[in-house]
Amino acid sequence: MKKIMMGMLLLSSSIFAKDTILVQGAMDIETEHLIKSLSNPTKEQVGSWTFWKGEIANKTVVVSRTEIGITNASAATTIGIIKYSPDLVINQGTSGGHDPNLHTGDIVLADKVVNIGAVRTERKEYGIPADDKDGIFFEDVQRIRDSKGNTVDYNYFTSDKNIMNTAKNIDYKNGKVVVGTIGTADQWNRELERIKFIHERYGTSAEEMETVAAAQVSKAFNVPFMGVRILSNTDIHNEDFNPQTAIWCQEYTVDLIKKIDLKK
């Protein structure tokens, strides 16, 4: 009887356990609204990385300020997954536009996430000018080893399909919401010819500095992932950085968190 009661208790606790979502932003401007949206937040520091744990819509939500760049995002995602065991990782924040059809305030949902800075060049002699177009995508920086010790190379990572379906139906009034490719590198590109080249080579809608790292680490831990990026600026249309877009993206993400049902 005791064993039956214990089994029923464990089953009951698993059924009613709250979903845990790890939601990331690189800077204060990309996390402040998320933190304010938490009920009963507690702050935790691990090394250089800060986490705020609270609730949104009866879900446990951990806001992670990853800091800027691929290395920081990799470390923050690894710590966040090990420490909080999330059921979902959402990486969100600002980005620069690559698609001529998009403007500041538009949101890109990451159907694909690619490392646009992973490039190998062939040997050239002195005196031959460098040319970005000669670069070859370097796949093995996106290599993951599975539990059996086998390695798999990924050309790109993807967002969770069920979360994507929910994200596409969020009401958003500050621009349009599109499904596209997010390009990540420790770069801020403003040369129009270079932006055009990257867009044509990789099909990128926007560029930023963290998403591919968060996606790769999530994949390595088999945690569902969702990428959400808002265009904060686009040199294609000569639109300068608008800090308000960081708030719009967080508002959208809070709405997404409220509508997510991870038990589907």
C-alpha positions in Angstrom: 0.0 0.0 0.0 2.8 2.4 0.9 4.5 1.7 -2.5 1.2 2.4 -4.3 0.7 5.7 -2.4 4.2 6.7 -3.1 3.8 6.0 -6.8 0.6 8.0 -6.9 2.3 10.9 -5.2 5.2 10.9 -7.6 2.8 10.6 -10.6 0.7 13.5 -9.2 3.7 15.7 -8.6 4.9 15.1 -12.2 1.5 15.9 -13.7 1.2 19.2 -11.8 4.9 20.2 -12.0 5.4 23.6 -13.6 7.0 24.0 -16.9 10.4 25.7 -16.7 11.5 28.1 -19.5 15.0 29.6 -19.7 14.6 32.9 -21.7 17.8 34.8 -22.7 18.9 38.3 -23.6 22.4 39.5 -24.0 22.2 43.0 -22.4 20.2 44.9 -19.7 18.1 46.5 -22.4 17.2 43.0 -23.7 16.2 41.6 -20.2 14.8 44.4 -18.0 11.2 44.0 -19.2 11.4 40.3 -18.8 12.6 40.6 -15.3 9.9 43.1 -14.4 7.3 40.6 -15.8 8.4 37.9 -13.2 6.4 37.2 -10.1 8.5 36.8 -6.9 11.8 37.0 -8.7 15.1 35.9 -7.1 18.5 36.8 -8.4 21.3 34.3 -8.7 24.9 34.9 -9.9 27.1 32.2 -11.4 30.5 33.5 -12.3 30.0 36.3 -14.8 26.4 35.3 -15.6 23.2 36.5 -13.9 19.9 34.7 -13.7 16.5 35.8 -12.3 14.0 33.1 -11.4 10.3 33.7 -11.0 6.9 32.9 -12.6 4.9 34.0 -15.6 1.5 32.5 -16.2 2.0 29.7 -13.8 5.3 28.7 -15.4 8.7 28.8 -13.8 10.7 31.3 -15.9 14.4 31.9 -15.6 15.7 35.1 -17.2 19.3 34.8 -18.2 21.4 37.8 -19.1 24.0 36.0 -21.2 26.2 39.0 -22.0 27.3 39.7 -25.5 28.9 37.2 -28.0 29.1 33.5 -28.8 31.4 32.6 -25.9 29.2 34.2 -23.3 26.0 32.8 -24.8 27.5 29.3 -24.8 28.6 29.5 -21.2 25.3 31.1 -20.0 23.2 28.4 -21.8 25.3 25.6 -20.4 25.0 26.9 -16.9 21.3 27.6 -17.3 20.5 24.1 -18.5 22.6 22.3 -15.9 21.3 24.5 -13.0 17.6 24.9 -13.9 16.8 21.9 -16.1 14.5 23.9 -18.4 11.9 22.4 -20.7 12.6 25.1 -23.3 15.2 27.6 -24.1 14.2 30.9 -25.8 16.9 33.2 -27.1 15.5 36.6 -27.9 16.8 40.1 -28.5 17.8 42.7 -31.1 19.4 42.2 -34.5 20.5 43.9 -37.7 18.5 43.5 -40.8 19.7 41.5 -43.8 16.5 41.1 -45.8 15.4 44.1 -47.9 11.8 43.2 -47.2 12.2 43.7 -43.5 12.3 47.0 -41.5 13.1 48.0 -37.9 10.5 46.6 -35.6 9.8 43.4 -37.6 10.4 40.1 -35.7 12.1 37.1 -37.2 11.2 33.6 -35.8 14.2 31.4 -36.4 13.4 28.6 -38.7 17.1 28.2 -39.1 20.1 29.5 -37.1 23.5 29.5 -38.8 27.0 30.5 -37.8 27.9 33.1 -40.5 31.4 33.6 -39.0 32.6 30.0 -39.4 34.5 30.3 -42.7 37.6 28.6 -44.2 39.6 30.3 -47.0 41.8 28.5 -49.5 45.5 29.4 -49.8 46.3 32.6 -51.9 49.7 34.0 -52.6 50.8 37.4 -51.4 49.5 40.2 -53.6 46.1 38.5 -54.3 43.4 40.5 -52.7 41.2 38.9 -50.0 37.6 38.3 -51.1 34.8 37.2 -48.7 33.1 35.4 -51.5 35.9 32.8 -51.6 35.1 31.6 -48.1 33.8 28.1 -47.5 31.4 27.4 -44.7 33.2 25.6 -41.8 30.8 23.0 -40.6 32.7 21.3 -37.8 32.5 24.2 -35.4 28.9 23.1 -35.2 29.7 19.5 -34.3 27.8 17.7 -31.6 28.8 14.3 -30.0 25.9 12.1 -29.1 25.5 9.8 -26.1 27.1 6.9 -28.1 30.2 8.9 -28.9 29.3 9.6 -32.5 29.7 13.1 -34.0 27.2 14.9 -36.1 27.9 18.1 -38.1 25.1 20.6 -38.4 24.9 23.2 -41.2 22.2 25.0 -39.1 20.0 24.5 -36.1 16.2 24.9 -35.9 13.5 26.1 -33.5 11.0 23.7 -32.0 8.1 23.2 -34.4 5.4 23.3 -31.8 6.7 26.4 -30.2 7.1 27.9 -33.7 3.4 27.3 -34.4 2.5 29.1 -31.3 4.9 32.0 -32.0 3.4 32.5 -35.4 0.0 33.2 -33.9 1.1 35.9 -31.3 -0.6 39.2 -31.8 2.1 41.8 -32.6 1.4 45.4 -33.6 4.8 47.0 -34.0 5.8 45.4 -37.3 5.4 42.1 -39.0 6.4 38.6 -37.8 8.2 36.4 -40.3 9.8 33.0 -40.3 13.4 33.2 -41.4 17.1 32.5 -40.9 19.1 34.1 -38.1 22.9 34.5 -38.7 25.2 34.6 -35.7 28.8 35.8 -35.5 30.9 38.1 -33.3 30.5 40.7 -35.9 28.4 43.9 -36.6 28.3 44.3 -40.3 27.3 47.6 -41.9 28.9 47.3 -45.3 25.9 46.9 -47.7 27.8 44.7 -50.1 28.8 42.4 -47.3 25.3 42.3 -45.9 24.0 41.4 -49.4 26.6 38.7 -49.8 25.8 37.1 -46.5 22.1 37.3 -47.2 22.5 35.7 -50.6 24.9 33.0 -49.3 23.0 32.0 -46.2 19.5 33.3 -46.8 19.8 35.3 -43.6 16.9 37.6 -42.5 19.0 39.2 -39.7 22.3 39.0 -37.9 23.3 39.0 -34.2 25.9 37.6 -31.8 24.3 34.8 -29.6 21.5 32.7 -31.1 23.6 29.9 -32.8 25.5 29.3 -29.5 22.3 28.9 -27.5 20.8 26.7 -30.2 23.9 24.5 -30.4 24.2 24.0 -26.6 20.4 23.3 -26.4 20.7 20.7 -29.1 23.6 19.1 -27.3 21.5 18.7 -24.1 18.4 17.8 -26.1 16.4 20.7 -24.8 13.8 22.3 -27.2 14.9 25.7 -28.5 13.2 28.8 -29.9 14.9 31.8 -31.5 13.2 35.2 -31.6 14.9 38.3 -32.9 13.6 41.8 -33.6 15.2 44.1 -36.2 16.6 47.0 -34.1 18.3 48.6 -37.1 18.8 47.9 -40.8 21.5 49.7 -42.9 19.7 48.5 -46.0 17.1 51.1 -45.4 19.3 53.5 -43.4 17.3 52.8 -40.2 19.5 53.5 -37.1 19.3 51.5 -33.9 16.0 52.0 -32.0 16.3 50.9 -28.4 12.5 50.6 -28.1 12.6 47.5 -30.2 14.3 45.6 -27.4 11.2 46.2 -25.2 8.9 45.2 -28.1 10.7 41.9 -28.5 10.4 41.2 -24.7 6.7 42.0 -24.7 6.2 39.6 -27.6 8.2 37.0 -25.8 6.2 37.4 -22.6 3.0 36.9 -24.7 4.6 33.8 -26.2 5.5 32.4 -22.8 1.9 32.9 -21.6 0.5 30.9 -24.6 3.1 28.1 -24.6 1.8 24.6 -23.6 4.8 22.3 -23.3 2.6 19.4 -22.4 1.1 19.1 -26.0 
